[in-house]
Amino acid sequence: MKDNLKRITGFLLLLISNMSLYAAPTPPSPRKPPPPPKLPIDDYIGIVVFLSILYGFYFIYYKLKAKTPR
């Protein structure tokens, strides 16, 4: 009987504590931080990616050209 009473009491205590957590008002959201400064490379990131892909093709082409016998 005592085990059942402990289980029921524990369950009710757990239920009440969870209900009080859900019923608590949400804290006000903090002020949003300012956006990070825009870096100069952000404007030309597409060009940088395109040039890096071209450089990769160039590098691979000459690497393969050096390995293939004639």
N, C-alpha and C positions, 0 to 999 in steps of 0.2 A: 504494500500500500504506500509506503514511504517513497519507493522508487517511482511509482506513478505520480505521486504528488510533486516530487522533484522535477520530473519530466514536464508536467503541466505548468508548474511555476516557471521553469526555465524557458519553456516555449512562450508563455505569456510575457515574460520579461523581454525576451528577444523580439517579440511582435511589437510590444509597446515602444521599445527603443528604436526599432526601425521606423515605426510610424512617426515618432517625433523627429527623426532625421528627415523624412520626406516632407513633413509639415513645416519645417524650418524655412523662413524666407531666404531667398537667394541673396547672397551679398551683392552689393552694387559692383558692376564691372569697373575695373580700373581704367584710367584714361589710356587711350591707345598711344603707343609710342610713335614718335615721328617716323616717317618713312626713311629708309637709308638714302644717303646721297647717291645721285646717279653718277656712275663712273663713266669716263670717256669711252671705254671699250664697249659699253652697253649699246651705244649708237651703231657700232659697226660689227656686232657679233655675227651677223649673217655673212658678211664679207670675210671675216676671219675664218669661219667654218668652211666656206667655199674654197678659200685659198689653202687651207690645211688639207682638204680633200684632193685638190689639184696637186699639191706637193706630195701627198701619199701616192697618187698614181704615177707621178714622175719618178719617185724613189723606187717604187716596185718595178716600173718598166726598165730602168737602168740596172736594177739588181738582177732581174731575169735575163736581161741582155748580156750581162757579164757572165752568167752561169751557163747559158746555152752555147754549146760548141757550134762552130760554123763548118 
